[in-house]
Amino acid sequence: SGAHTVIAWGREPDVLTRLASGEAIGTQLEAATTRLTARRQWMVDHLHTSGEVVLDAGAVQKLTQEGKSLLPIGVVAVRGEFGRGQVITCVGEDGVPVARGLTSYTASEVRRIMRHSSGEIEAILGYIEGPELVHRDNLVLL
């Protein structure tokens, strides 16, 4: 008869406990891009956007040259229907796409607040999701 190994389950610390104590177990894999970069790449690669907003020259400059968020005052028209959190295309008055981003407002809300300052949003809608139509962290230039 040969020797037998007895494994006593529950006696050894489980893997999570060992990891929490700092023990190096296995291989750690890290993403090649940051989470923000990955989200921006997803927006760029989004082939079909839900709608678009047409921006005046001042808004185009704020986005492209100053790295600012898109405010409703810079929107001159809304095309299509989109919901909050969907990817929209921002185009200049010449129709050239400038950026894509995740909108904080629906198309119908944007139609009501466009050409108005951020300080007027709550009075117009009765609530405010934020002062930006598209926050710069949720925006990628094309």
Residue frames as qw, qx, qy, qz and C-alpha x, y, z in Angstrom:
[[0.000, 0.890, 0.457, 0.000, 0.00, 0.00, 0.00],
 [0.446, 0.389, -0.001, 0.806, 1.29, 3.44, -0.87],
 [0.156, -0.316, -0.394, 0.849, 1.25, 6.76, 0.94],
 [0.067, 0.736, 0.609, 0.287, -1.88, 8.89, 0.69],
 [0.145, 0.114, -0.130, 0.974, -2.08, 12.65, 0.77],
 [0.099, -0.683, -0.707, 0.156, -4.95, 14.00, 2.78],
 [0.094, 0.371, 0.125, 0.915, -6.23, 17.42, 1.84],
 [0.157, -0.524, -0.671, 0.500, -7.88, 19.18, 4.71],
 [0.074, 0.613, 0.413, 0.670, -10.32, 21.59, 3.11],
 [0.365, -0.865, -0.241, -0.246, -10.88, 24.73, 5.08],
 [0.725, -0.529, -0.043, 0.439, -7.50, 24.63, 6.81],
 [0.470, 0.035, 0.242, 0.848, -5.59, 26.61, 4.17],
 [0.153, 0.575, 0.186, -0.782, -6.62, 30.26, 3.72],
 [0.619, 0.607, 0.494, 0.062, -8.73, 30.68, 0.59],
 [0.560, 0.331, 0.262, 0.713, -7.33, 32.47, -2.44],
 [0.028, -0.851, -0.215, -0.479, -9.09, 35.77, -1.71],
 [0.612, -0.786, 0.014, 0.087, -7.73, 35.87, 1.81],
 [0.763, -0.169, 0.230, 0.580, -4.23, 35.12, 0.54],
 [0.382, 0.567, 0.282, 0.673, -4.50, 37.86, -2.12],
 [0.263, -0.905, -0.166, -0.291, -5.81, 40.35, 0.43],
 [0.699, -0.654, 0.103, 0.271, -2.81, 39.64, 2.63],
 [0.088, 0.868, -0.387, -0.299, -0.51, 40.57, -0.25],
 [0.647, -0.174, 0.703, 0.238, 0.57, 37.12, -1.42],
 [0.315, 0.507, -0.481, -0.642, 1.47, 37.06, -5.13],
 [0.585, 0.150, 0.795, -0.058, -0.72, 34.39, -6.68],
 [0.587, 0.611, 0.521, 0.103, -1.15, 33.94, -10.41],
 [0.395, 0.125, 0.303, 0.858, -0.63, 36.56, -13.10],
 [0.112, 0.705, 0.352, -0.605, -2.02, 40.08, -13.01],
 [0.390, 0.408, 0.546, 0.619, -3.28, 41.36, -16.35],
 [0.017, -0.615, -0.219, 0.758, -3.67, 45.07, -16.89],
 [0.522, 0.761, 0.385, 0.017, -5.53, 46.84, -19.67],
 [0.587, 0.149, 0.206, 0.769, -3.34, 48.55, -22.24],
 [0.001, 0.506, 0.177, 0.844, -5.53, 51.66, -22.11],
 [0.099, 0.045, 0.583, -0.805, -7.13, 53.56, -19.31],
 [0.205, 0.516, 0.812, -0.181, -10.84, 53.23, -18.72],
 [0.206, 0.760, 0.127, -0.603, -11.44, 56.77, -19.98],
 [0.070, 0.468, -0.646, -0.599, -9.42, 56.13, -23.13],
 [0.128, 0.150, 0.966, 0.167, -11.36, 52.92, -23.79],
 [0.234, 0.670, 0.603, -0.364, -14.69, 54.76, -23.41],
 [0.177, 0.723, -0.180, -0.643, -13.56, 57.50, -25.79],
 [0.018, -0.259, 0.842, 0.473, -12.42, 54.90, -28.33],
 [0.218, 0.403, 0.886, -0.068, -15.83, 53.24, -28.08],
 [0.250, 0.762, 0.295, -0.519, -17.52, 56.59, -28.87],
 [0.107, 0.588, -0.514, -0.616, -15.26, 57.15, -31.89],
 [0.022, -0.092, 0.948, 0.303, -15.95, 53.64, -33.17],
 [0.378, 0.448, 0.681, -0.440, -19.70, 53.95, -32.61],
 [0.215, 0.137, 0.666, 0.701, -20.83, 53.72, -36.24],
 [0.182, -0.614, -0.574, -0.511, -24.44, 54.70, -35.70],
 [0.064, -0.034, -0.477, 0.876, -25.12, 57.61, -33.40],
 [0.076, 0.551, 0.796, -0.237, -28.59, 58.31, -32.09],
 [0.184, 0.924, 0.331, 0.055, -28.81, 61.86, -33.39],
 [0.561, 0.148, -0.030, 0.814, -26.87, 65.04, -33.75],
 [0.129, -0.883, -0.266, 0.365, -26.67, 68.58, -32.54],
 [0.513, 0.631, 0.117, 0.571, -25.57, 71.49, -34.72],
 [0.521, -0.586, -0.203, 0.586, -23.17, 73.88, -33.00],
 [0.213, 0.977, 0.008, 0.015, -22.45, 77.55, -33.57],
 [0.603, 0.596, -0.344, 0.403, -18.88, 78.65, -34.31],
 [0.231, -0.691, 0.460, -0.508, -18.26, 79.63, -30.69],
 [0.876, -0.277, 0.312, -0.242, -19.18, 76.17, -29.40],
 [0.908, 0.358, -0.110, 0.185, -17.00, 74.51, -32.04],
 [0.296, 0.700, -0.427, 0.491, -14.07, 76.65, -30.90],
 [0.537, -0.576, 0.427, -0.445, -14.70, 75.87, -27.20],
 [0.972, -0.071, 0.203, -0.093, -14.69, 72.13, -27.94],
 [0.870, 0.407, -0.040, 0.275, -11.84, 71.92, -30.43],
 [0.420, 0.626, -0.286, 0.591, -9.41, 74.59, -29.25],
 [0.234, -0.591, 0.411, -0.654, -10.15, 75.03, -25.56],
 [0.351, 0.022, -0.922, 0.162, -11.13, 71.49, -24.50],
 [0.354, -0.079, 0.398, -0.842, -14.39, 72.63, -22.93],
 [0.287, 0.320, 0.887, -0.171, -17.68, 70.80, -22.35],
 [0.053, -0.344, -0.580, -0.736, -20.63, 71.36, -24.66],
 [0.129, 0.318, 0.536, -0.771, -23.17, 73.74, -23.15],
 [0.355, 0.599, 0.718, 0.005, -26.72, 74.12, -24.48],
 [0.106, 0.837, 0.050, -0.535, -26.18, 77.77, -25.41],
 [0.079, -0.509, 0.636, 0.575, -23.93, 76.68, -28.28],
 [0.329, 0.236, 0.895, 0.187, -26.53, 74.40, -29.90],
 [0.267, 0.267, -0.169, -0.910, -28.47, 75.88, -32.83],
 [0.749, 0.107, -0.318, -0.571, -30.37, 72.75, -34.00],
 [0.514, -0.216, 0.807, -0.195, -31.17, 69.17, -33.03],
 [0.608, 0.284, -0.541, -0.508, -31.51, 66.38, -35.58],
 [0.571, -0.008, -0.821, -0.026, -33.05, 63.01, -34.80],
 [0.699, -0.594, -0.017, -0.399, -34.25, 61.56, -31.55],
 [0.552, 0.253, -0.690, 0.394, -31.98, 60.42, -28.75],
 [0.684, -0.660, -0.298, -0.084, -32.21, 59.58, -25.09],
 [0.306, -0.855, 0.389, -0.158, -30.12, 60.60, -22.13],
 [0.641, -0.449, 0.614, 0.098, -26.80, 58.72, -22.11],
 [0.830, 0.415, 0.344, 0.145, -26.77, 57.95, -25.82],
 [0.484, -0.248, 0.350, 0.763, -23.94, 58.78, -28.22],
 [0.388, 0.864, 0.284, -0.147, -24.64, 61.84, -30.37],
 [0.619, 0.223, 0.209, 0.724, -22.63, 63.56, -33.07],
 [0.082, -0.827, -0.134, 0.539, -21.79, 67.24, -32.75],
 [0.576, 0.408, 0.406, 0.581, -21.50, 69.00, -36.11],
 [0.140, -0.321, 0.002, 0.937, -20.63, 72.54, -37.08],
 [0.461, 0.610, 0.254, -0.592, -23.07, 74.71, -39.02],
 [0.333, 0.548, -0.593, -0.487, -21.22, 73.57, -42.15],
 [0.939, 0.042, -0.105, -0.324, -22.29, 69.97, -41.41],
 [0.544, 0.446, -0.667, 0.245, -18.76, 68.75, -40.66],
 [0.814, -0.486, -0.318, 0.015, -18.63, 66.38, -37.65],
 [0.032, 0.780, -0.421, 0.463, -16.60, 67.86, -34.80],
 [0.125, -0.324, 0.820, -0.454, -17.13, 65.45, -31.91],
 [0.651, -0.297, -0.633, -0.296, -19.12, 62.58, -30.47],
 [0.012, -0.276, 0.659, -0.700, -20.28, 62.31, -26.92],
 [0.253, -0.419, -0.866, 0.109, -22.69, 60.96, -24.35],
 [0.169, -0.514, -0.164, -0.825, -25.55, 63.37, -23.87],
 [0.037, -0.089, -0.729, 0.678, -26.94, 64.32, -20.48],
 [0.440, 0.358, 0.304, -0.765, -30.31, 65.29, -21.98],
 [0.556, 0.394, 0.724, 0.102, -32.83, 63.85, -24.44],
 [0.261, 0.274, 0.476, 0.794, -33.41, 65.34, -27.88],
 [0.170, -0.776, -0.503, -0.340, -36.70, 66.90, -26.76],
 [0.498, -0.755, -0.178, 0.387, -35.02, 68.43, -23.70],
 [0.480, -0.190, 0.268, 0.814, -32.20, 69.84, -25.84],
 [0.128, 0.549, 0.525, 0.637, -34.74, 71.42, -28.19],
 [0.329, -0.863, -0.373, -0.085, -36.16, 73.28, -25.18],
 [0.539, -0.748, 0.032, 0.386, -32.83, 74.40, -23.66],
 [0.647, 0.201, 0.269, 0.684, -30.72, 75.05, -26.77],
 [0.203, 0.616, 0.119, 0.752, -29.55, 78.66, -27.15],
 [0.511, -0.805, -0.068, -0.293, -30.06, 79.13, -23.38],
 [0.093, 0.627, -0.660, 0.403, -27.40, 79.46, -20.70],
 [0.486, -0.046, -0.853, 0.186, -26.80, 76.60, -18.29],
 [0.029, 0.057, 0.566, -0.822, -28.23, 78.75, -15.49],
 [0.539, 0.083, -0.056, -0.836, -31.63, 78.67, -17.20],
 [0.372, 0.049, -0.901, -0.219, -31.92, 74.87, -17.56],
 [0.074, -0.246, -0.866, 0.429, -33.70, 74.24, -14.28],
 [0.304, 0.382, 0.253, -0.835, -36.22, 77.05, -14.87],
 [0.484, 0.289, -0.495, -0.661, -37.01, 75.70, -18.34],
 [0.530, 0.040, -0.831, -0.165, -37.14, 71.96, -17.59],
 [0.711, -0.556, -0.028, -0.429, -38.05, 72.04, -13.91],
 [0.877, -0.391, 0.214, 0.181, -34.93, 70.01, -13.07],
 [0.283, 0.828, -0.476, -0.088, -31.26, 69.87, -14.03],
 [0.988, 0.009, -0.048, 0.147, -29.07, 66.89, -14.90],
 [0.635, -0.331, 0.136, 0.685, -26.01, 69.13, -14.99],
 [0.108, 0.793, -0.040, -0.598, -24.90, 72.35, -16.63],
 [0.013, -0.424, 0.713, 0.558, -23.38, 70.54, -19.63],
 [0.828, 0.299, -0.099, -0.464, -25.18, 68.97, -22.54],
 [0.938, 0.153, -0.241, 0.195, -22.07, 66.78, -23.02],
 [0.522, -0.799, 0.257, 0.152, -19.35, 66.86, -20.35],
 [0.330, 0.764, -0.541, -0.122, -15.80, 66.97, -21.74],
 [0.350, -0.355, 0.862, -0.094, -15.00, 63.64, -20.03],
 [0.631, 0.317, 0.695, -0.134, -17.77, 62.11, -22.17],
 [0.490, 0.832, 0.008, -0.259, -16.66, 63.81, -25.39],
 [0.663, -0.199, 0.491, 0.529, -14.18, 62.84, -28.08],
 [0.253, 0.722, -0.209, -0.609, -13.07, 65.07, -30.93],
 [0.853, 0.352, 0.379, 0.067, -13.21, 63.67, -34.45]]
